[in-house]
Amino acid sequence: MKQNVSILDFALAAFVAGALLALLDAWVVSRHGSPLGWAMRTSMALSFAGLFAFVRAQARSTLKVQTATDETRAAALTFAPEPSLAVLYVVRDSRFAFRAGFDVEIGAALRAQTRGRTFVRLLLEPGRHRVASRHPLSGARTEYTLDSGAGQVIYLQQDLGWGWSQPRQQLRLLEAADAQARIAQCRMLQPIAAAQTRAA
């Protein structure tokens, strides 16, 4: 589901910012200063409103996910395999967009949402899977197809960065030693509960 910036949020923020800037302008003039002028106030108010609306939309697209308990994290850091299933670790160890949630989907199912400096541990049935990293605000996504076997432990890095119109995303396979060192420095998040899955 693609999230849109709210027009109401934008309009309210622009109105409040415009009113405050008008008051500030009047105070400056009363002190014999140079006025900002209508054009400057409008430009500043619209810039603030755009930023405010974007932040609000990003916050709404970020789900409430639970931090794993110390015991669960300690067990995950043993990197033990599961006899009849594959284990997938997805690690996002950068601080880019630290508080923004980015979805991790397996096939069509939302399985987790990461933050900066976090990781998740997911269990997969043996076979081929399409893993996706998705920005819930814009709907932009990138995919990685992997083949998993019973007893296998797989590590994917979720890389994020600046793009022209939306965040740049990449999923890439990591070697075990590299991945485990990265994961050990991160907070563990619980997988997404079925009740939190977004409607299509």
Phi and psi in degrees as a GROMACS rama.xvg file:
@    title "Ramachandran Plot"
@    xaxis  label "Phi"
@    yaxis  label "Psi"
@TYPE xy
-83.7685  130.4  LYS-2
-90.4278  139.234  GLN-3
-116.377  147.736  ASN-4
-66.9824  131.261  VAL-5
-73.108  127.932  SER-6
-65.9058  -35.9847  ILE-7
-63.6485  -44.7509  LEU-8
-58.0449  -44.0519  ASP-9
-63.2377  -46.0311  PHE-10
-65.2801  -44.3439  ALA-11
-63.9573  -42.9303  LEU-12
-64.2408  -40.027  ALA-13
-64.7364  -40.8  ALA-14
-63.5283  -48.4351  PHE-15
-64.064  -45.8387  VAL-16
-63.3087  -40.5038  ALA-17
-62.7795  -42.4581  GLY-18
-64.4102  -43.7961  ALA-19
-64.9788  -40.3576  LEU-20
-67.0014  -35.1629  LEU-21
-64.6222  -42.1071  ALA-22
-63.4418  -42.7522  LEU-23
-62.2735  -41.1683  LEU-24
-62.575  -43.1254  ASP-25
-63.234  -39.2426  ALA-26
-65.2137  -42.3295  TRP-27
-61.3629  -44.0509  VAL-28
-63.4628  -39.2813  VAL-29
-63.6489  -22.234  SER-30
-95.9029  14.4626  ARG-31
67.7212  28.7519  HIS-32
-92.5139  176.596  GLY-33
-84.7061  130.458  SER-34
-69.3886  151.621  PRO-35
-68.9215  -36.8987  LEU-36
90.8925  155.382  GLY-37
-62.2553  -42.8325  TRP-38
-63.7934  -43.8301  ALA-39
-66.3365  -42.7599  MET-40
-62.0441  -41.8816  ARG-41
-63.8073  -45.0019  THR-42
-61.0173  -44.0624  SER-43
-67.0409  -40.9367  MET-44
-64.7711  -42.5773  ALA-45
-68.0036  -36.7987  LEU-46
-64.4068  -45.0871  SER-47
-62.8614  -42.9947  PHE-48
-62.4843  -40.3601  ALA-49
-63.3744  -43.8366  GLY-50
-64.7178  -44.2666  LEU-51
-61.6055  -46.4123  PHE-52
-63.1534  -38.1744  ALA-53
-65.216  -44.8066  PHE-54
-62.81  -41.2672  VAL-55
-63.1462  -42.948  ARG-56
-65.1584  -39.983  ALA-57
-63.3524  -40.4218  GLN-58
-64.5073  -39.023  ALA-59
-68.2468  -28.7648  ARG-60
-83.3366  -9.30662  SER-61
-92.4402  118.059  THR-62
-78.2003  158.185  LEU-63
-83.8811  109.885  LYS-64
-116.815  147.802  VAL-65
-88.9773  140.022  GLN-66
-74.6284  136.725  THR-67
-65.2983  151.748  ALA-68
-68.7325  162.665  THR-69
-58.9111  -37.277  ASP-70
-67.6064  -41.7956  GLU-71
-65.5341  -42.5243  THR-72
-64.5887  -42.2209  ARG-73
-61.2476  -40.9467  ALA-74
-65.4678  -39.8493  ALA-75
-64.3083  -33.6139  ALA-76
-76.3965  -2.17036  LEU-77
-79.8408  -17.4051  THR-78
55.7603  36.1044  PHE-79
-74.8575  141.517  ALA-80
-77.2993  167.524  PRO-81
-111.678  128.23  GLU-82
-55.6048  -40.5086  PRO-83
-109.053  3.01355  SER-84
-132.207  166.457  LEU-85
-98.6096  147.845  ALA-86
-110.222  129.347  VAL-87
-118.513  121.575  LEU-88
-101.606  129.947  TYR-89
-116.227  119.621  VAL-90
-116.786  135.021  VAL-91
-125.002  90.0248  ARG-92
-96.9306  3.37233  ASP-93
-86.6612  165.599  SER-94
-98.9577  5.00508  ARG-95
-60.7036  132.257  PHE-96
47.1332  54.2587  ALA-97
-52.6679  -44.6324  PHE-98
-91.26  -8.10329  ARG-99
-78.166  134.077  ALA-100
-84.0945  134.039  GLY-101
-119.889  129.78  PHE-102
-73.8929  149.345  ASP-103
-119.644  116.477  VAL-104
-113.179  141.998  GLU-105
-115.24  112.11  ILE-106
64.274  -126.438  GLY-107
-97.5578  3.18145  ALA-108
-99.4432  133.006  ALA-109
-77.9217  116.691  LEU-110
-109.393  -23.7421  ARG-111
-162.452  165.053  ALA-112
-140.036  124.678  GLN-113
-93.9623  163.832  THR-114
-125.942  177.348  ARG-115
-63.4812  138.664  GLY-116
61.7441  45.4271  ARG-117
-134.874  166.984  THR-118
-144.315  161.66  PHE-119
-131.466  152.982  VAL-120
-119.751  121.284  ARG-121
-122.639  148.423  LEU-122
-105.289  134.529  LEU-123
-125.171  144.32  LEU-124
-68.8507  145.592  GLU-125
-57.6649  141.586  PRO-126
138.126  -168.891  GLY-127
-90.9093  135.322  ARG-128
-133.58  145.594  HIS-129
-103.608  109.829  ARG-130
-98.8182  133.129  VAL-131
-126.346  142.843  ALA-132
-103.764  128.642  SER-133
-134.84  132.67  ARG-134
-86.0001  111.139  HIS-135
-67.5629  -23.0193  PRO-136
-74.6319  -45.3047  LEU-137
-96.8201  -19.5012  SER-138
83.5304  -2.29376  GLY-139
-65.1431  142.912  ALA-140
-148.401  159.562  ARG-141
-136.282  150.125  THR-142
-124.646  154.349  GLU-143
-139.198  126.901  TYR-144
-99.1925  127.562  THR-145
-130.658  151.787  LEU-146
-107.037  123.496  ASP-147
-117.508  146.886  SER-148
-123.772  158.322  GLY-149
-58.4826  133.795  ALA-150
83.0809  0.0575023  GLY-151
-88.888  143.796  GLN-152
-116.262  124.002  VAL-153
-120.497  141.97  ILE-154
-124.597  125.023  TYR-155
-119.357  136.701  LEU-156
-95.9712  130.534  GLN-157
-99.5188  100.959  GLN-158
-93.0407  136.594  ASP-159
-131.161  151.997  LEU-160
-166.788  -178.149  GLY-161
-76.4456  139.986  TRP-162
-126.276  176.795  GLY-163
-66.1496  -49.9686  TRP-164
-121.783  -5.92778  SER-165
-161.807  161.66  GLN-166
-60.9889  142.841  PRO-167
-84.4094  132.536  ARG-168
-127.498  145.786  GLN-169
-150.824  138.279  GLN-170
-109.901  129.304  LEU-171
-140.063  148.337  ARG-172
-75.8246  137.728  LEU-173
-114.456  148.607  LEU-174
-70.4904  152.59  GLU-175
-57.7051  -47.2806  ALA-176
-63.3718  -44.1417  ALA-177
-63.3784  -47.3957  ASP-178
-62.6453  -43.7554  ALA-179
-65.4492  -34.9041  GLN-180
-66.3032  -40.3205  ALA-181
-66.5193  -45.6989  ARG-182
-62.4569  -37.9486  ILE-183
-61.492  -20.7338  ALA-184
-93.5271  1.41113  GLN-185
-115.761  158.668  CYS-186
-81.362  143.108  ARG-187
-96.429  133.349  MET-188
-108.168  149.142  LEU-189
-76.7646  152.193  GLN-190
-61.4419  163.211  PRO-191
-74.2525  132.383  ILE-192
-74.0381  152.039  ALA-193
-58.1378  -33.9013  ALA-194
-67.0265  -19.7748  ALA-195
-91.3342  -7.66262  GLN-196
-62.5262  133.777  THR-197
-72.2473  147.925  ARG-198
-70.3234  146.611  ALA-199
